[in-house]
Amino acid sequence: MDTPYGIGARDYLKRAEDRLGEDSLEALFYAAFELRCGIEARMRQYLEVWDHITKKKKQGWSITDLGRNIEQAFRSGDAVVRWAVHDCTTGELIVCFYHTPVTKQLCEQGEKFGNYMHSMRRLRPASDDWWGTFRKEVSETAKQLRVATMGTLLGPPLRKKGSSQIQMIMELPPGSNAGEIMKRNLGQDVPVDVKYLKDLPESLEPQACVWTHPS
């Protein structure tokens, strides 16, 4: 019992996926709880690291309120942001970062899971279709949270107020050399390509710096 109870979004996701792997009815409720917490944790992570967001807006726990505060801070909706840095001489892609948002659909599912934290009003046999629907919801939400926690950018890059400088806040995976690559290019006029995408590409570039999860 010495293992700490991690409170990061990826910690919650890992426990939810473990519960889903147990293939029992009761485990679905524990998975839903972990996912509900994981969604909130990821949203709070996006808010907590930015100075232009007020302390009050960082302290909420309601997913609806957190979502509203995130949209007011970034104005990027459900868009996945791709920030690609290229070699100034050859144009070759050097490194690529992504911001993967907690989408509106994921927020809605997290709020819905709050309803499962109450006692059931009636007994449902294992053959009831309700369980299959519940499992599908939990599994799909886990997939969506997995995507939301892959990005290294903790919000889209923002222009500093009254300045031409762009501020980026990143959380790099252990062992990543992306930070070193960025340091080597500080002060250089490197070409940057910024795109707002509907979804995270299924096939990522070898130069992409993202968080991966154990299968």
MIZAMI-392634 format. One line per field, with one value per residue (C-alpha): residue in one letter; residue number from 0; x, y, z. Coordinates in nm, 4 decimals, m for minus. Layout:
code	(a  ...);
pos	(NUM  ...);
u	(X  ...);
v	(Y  ...);
w	(Z  ...);
END
This chain:
code	(m  d  t  p  y  g  i  g  a  r  d  y  l  k  r  a  e  d  r  l  g  e  d  s  l  e  a  l  f  y  a  a  f  e  l  r  c  g  i  e  a  r  m  r  q  y  l  e  v  w  d  h  i  t  k  k  k  k  q  g  w  s  i  t  d  l  g  r  n  i  e  q  a  f  r  s  g  d  a  v  v  r  w  a  v  h  d  c  t  t  g  e  l  i  v  c  f  y  h  t  p  v  t  k  q  l  c  e  q  g  e  k  f  g  n  y  m  h  s  m  r  r  l  r  p  a  s  d  d  w  w  g  t  f  r  k  e  v  s  e  t  a  k  q  l  r  v  a  t  m  g  t  l  l  g  p  p  l  r  k  k  g  s  s  q  i  q  m  i  m  e  l  p  p  g  s  n  a  g  e  i  m  k  r  n  l  g  q  d  v  p  v  d  v  k  y  l  k  d  l  p  e  s  l  e  p  q  a  c  v  w  t  h  p  s);
pos	(0  1  2  3  4  5  6  7  8  9  10  11  12  13  14  15  16  17  18  19  20  21  22  23  24  25  26  27  28  29  30  31  32  33  34  35  36  37  38  39  40  41  42  43  44  45  46  47  48  49  50  51  52  53  54  55  56  57  58  59  60  61  62  63  64  65  66  67  68  69  70  71  72  73  74  75  76  77  78  79  80  81  82  83  84  85  86  87  88  89  90  91  92  93  94  95  96  97  98  99  100  101  102  103  104  105  106  107  108  109  110  111  112  113  114  115  116  117  118  119  120  121  122  123  124  125  126  127  128  129  130  131  132  133  134  135  136  137  138  139  140  141  142  143  144  145  146  147  148  149  150  151  152  153  154  155  156  157  158  159  160  161  162  163  164  165  166  167  168  169  170  171  172  173  174  175  176  177  178  179  180  181  182  183  184  185  186  187  188  189  190  191  192  193  194  195  196  197  198  199  200  201  202  203  204  205  206  207  208  209  210  211  212  213  214);
u	(0.0000  0.3009  0.2180  0.1053  m0.2334  m0.1338  m0.3592  m0.2490  m0.4836  m0.2756  m0.2832  m0.6614  m0.6716  m0.4391  m0.6532  m0.9703  m0.8231  m0.7111  m1.0667  m1.2055  m0.9676  m1.1205  m1.4356  m1.6718  m1.9897  m1.8836  m1.5511  m1.7380  m1.8429  m1.4868  m1.3638  m1.6269  m1.5175  m1.1507  m1.2356  m1.4495  m1.1526  m0.9081  m1.1078  m1.1197  m0.7478  m0.6522  m0.8671  m0.7213  m0.3726  m0.4441  m0.5625  m0.3076  0.0076  m0.0990  m0.0443  m0.3216  m0.5882  m0.7194  m0.6774  m1.0531  m1.0926  m0.8238  m0.9958  m1.3249  m1.4214  m1.7304  m1.6430  m1.8888  m1.7242  m1.3725  m1.4662  m1.6057  m1.2906  m1.0647  m1.2563  m1.2388  m0.8625  m0.7726  m1.0637  m0.9642  m1.2680  m1.2138  m0.9287  m0.6084  m0.3138  m0.0084  0.3105  0.5855  0.9425  1.1454  1.5130  1.5814  1.8105  1.6570  1.2971  1.3076  1.0749  1.2780  1.0163  0.6391  0.4225  0.0496  m0.2132  m0.4909  m0.7971  m1.0562  m1.3357  m1.6921  m1.8050  m1.5552  m1.6720  m2.0337  m1.9460  m1.7529  m2.0543  m2.2768  m2.0516  m2.1301  m2.4799  m2.3338  m2.1902  m2.5306  m2.7003  m2.8960  m3.2725  m3.3474  m3.1706  m3.0454  m2.9546  m2.6251  m2.8197  m2.9710  m2.8646  m2.8013  m2.4681  m2.3493  m2.4355  m2.2583  m1.9453  m1.9426  m1.9654  m1.6826  m1.4592  m1.5167  m1.4529  m1.1256  m1.0163  m1.1019  m0.9192  m0.6178  m0.6052  m0.6577  m0.3548  m0.1202  m0.0431  0.2681  0.1382  m0.0624  m0.2772  m0.2317  0.0648  m0.0428  0.0980  0.2141  0.0080  0.1766  0.4510  0.5297  0.6606  0.4743  0.4423  0.4380  0.4026  0.4967  0.5029  0.7611  0.7592  1.0469  1.3482  1.2338  1.5063  1.2576  1.3583  1.7212  1.6206  1.4282  1.7192  1.9571  1.7291  1.6717  1.7475  1.7360  1.4818  1.3369  1.0292  0.7242  0.4073  0.0944  m0.2215  m0.5573  m0.6898  m1.0249  m0.8640  m0.5252  m0.3828  m0.3967  m0.0436  0.1932  0.5241  0.8408  0.9420  0.6216  0.6753  0.3723  0.2907  0.2277  0.0562  0.1201  m0.1125);
v	(0.0000  0.2325  0.3314  0.6976  0.7860  1.0036  1.3010  1.3939  1.3485  1.0578  0.8910  0.8989  0.7731  0.4822  0.3696  0.4018  0.1856  m0.0687  m0.0856  m0.1329  m0.4239  m0.6025  m0.6687  m0.6522  m0.4496  m0.2717  m0.1725  0.0476  0.2840  0.3128  0.3775  0.6481  0.8164  0.8122  0.9532  1.2281  1.3283  1.2957  1.5337  1.7896  1.7466  1.8085  2.1204  2.2574  2.1867  2.4097  2.6936  2.6796  2.7525  3.0805  3.4151  3.5998  3.3707  3.4869  3.2786  3.2537  3.0954  2.8396  2.7175  2.5890  2.2227  2.2286  2.0973  2.3411  2.6370  2.5147  2.4769  2.8298  2.9693  2.7827  2.9145  3.2710  3.2323  3.0730  3.1236  2.8109  2.5874  2.2199  2.2869  2.0839  2.3233  2.2052  2.4108  2.2972  2.4330  2.4033  2.4363  2.7889  2.6642  2.3422  2.3904  2.0424  1.9785  1.9858  1.9346  1.9453  2.0165  1.9727  2.1199  1.8647  2.0252  1.8791  1.8912  1.9995  1.6385  1.5164  1.7847  1.6791  1.3145  1.4074  1.5969  1.2999  1.0645  1.2691  1.1190  0.7694  0.8624  0.8023  0.4775  0.3088  0.3499  m0.0064  m0.3376  m0.4122  m0.7721  m0.8346  m0.9069  m0.5556  m0.3519  m0.0600  m0.2144  m0.2405  0.1240  0.2264  0.0310  0.1854  0.5344  0.4687  0.3121  0.5952  0.8583  0.6879  0.7056  1.0751  1.1546  0.9626  1.1981  1.5038  1.4065  1.3428  1.7067  1.8772  2.2341  2.3389  2.5690  2.7244  2.9627  3.3164  3.6572  3.8463  4.1566  4.4639  4.2558  4.0734  3.7748  3.4460  3.2576  2.8783  2.6621  2.2977  1.9789  1.7534  1.3725  1.2103  1.1490  1.3953  1.5940  1.8545  2.1021  2.0808  2.1307  2.4455  2.5841  2.5373  2.7471  3.0311  3.3663  3.2298  3.3279  2.9807  2.9202  2.8160  2.6681  2.6915  2.5055  2.4613  2.1133  1.9458  1.6322  1.4997  1.3167  0.9388  0.9128  1.1609  1.2839  1.1154  1.4619  1.5044  1.5453  1.3938  1.1991  0.8310  0.5872  0.2221  m0.0021);
w	(0.0000  m0.0374  m0.3952  m0.4013  m0.5442  m0.8383  m0.9066  m1.2582  m1.5517  m1.6838  m1.3412  m1.3409  m1.6994  m1.6215  m1.3280  m1.5382  m1.8122  m1.5524  m1.4157  m1.7649  m1.8094  m1.5094  m1.7165  m1.4182  m1.3771  m1.0586  m1.2151  m1.4633  m1.1849  m1.0543  m1.4091  m1.4590  m1.1363  m1.2380  m1.5806  m1.4269  m1.2116  m1.5008  m1.7184  m1.4397  m1.3666  m1.7297  m1.7472  m1.4266  m1.5597  m1.8595  m1.6358  m1.3550  m1.5569  m1.7190  m1.5471  m1.7306  m1.5803  m1.2436  m0.9297  m0.8923  m1.2355  m1.1524  m0.8361  m0.9707  m0.9752  m1.1988  m1.5441  m1.7005  m1.5252  m1.6057  m1.9713  m1.9816  m1.8193  m2.0635  m2.3641  m2.2302  m2.1818  m2.5174  m2.7614  m2.9550  m2.8982  m2.9786  m3.2209  m3.1957  m3.2312  m3.4254  m3.3699  m3.6067  m3.6095  m3.9316  m4.0150  m4.1387  m4.4176  m4.5469  m4.4344  m4.2817  m3.9870  m3.6649  m3.3952  m3.3718  m3.0662  m3.0205  m2.7929  m2.7464  m2.5840  m2.3535  m2.6078  m2.5459  m2.5948  m2.3351  m2.0912  m2.1383  m2.0751  m1.7612  m1.6284  m1.7114  m1.5158  m1.2075  m1.2255  m1.1795  m0.8404  m0.6798  m0.5831  m0.8608  m0.8428  m0.9538  m0.9901  m1.3409  m1.4289  m1.6051  m1.9261  m1.9278  m2.2335  m1.9980  m1.8954  m2.2545  m2.3149  m1.9955  m2.0872  m2.4345  m2.2833  m2.0388  m2.3061  m2.5528  m2.2854  m2.1930  m2.5591  m2.5756  m2.2513  m2.3810  m2.6795  m2.4572  m2.2479  m2.5417  m2.6138  m2.4780  m2.5127  m2.2062  m2.4126  m2.7560  m2.8001  m2.7035  m2.7886  m2.4793  m2.4130  m2.5577  m2.7172  m3.0389  m2.8411  m2.8336  m2.5062  m2.5058  m2.1973  m2.2391  m2.0358  m2.1953  m2.1572  m1.9654  m2.1906  m2.4540  m2.6314  m2.7574  m2.4872  m2.5953  m2.9579  m2.8684  m2.6640  m2.9553  m3.1732  m2.9270  m3.0807  m3.4335  m3.6930  m3.7426  m3.9591  m3.7565  m3.9016  m3.6852  m3.7802  m3.6104  m3.6806  m3.6251  m3.4779  m3.3760  m3.6817  m3.6481  m3.7866  m3.6223  m3.7592  m3.6252  m3.5035  m3.3032  m2.9290  m2.7549  m2.4429  m2.4994  m2.2686  m2.1933  m2.3896);
END
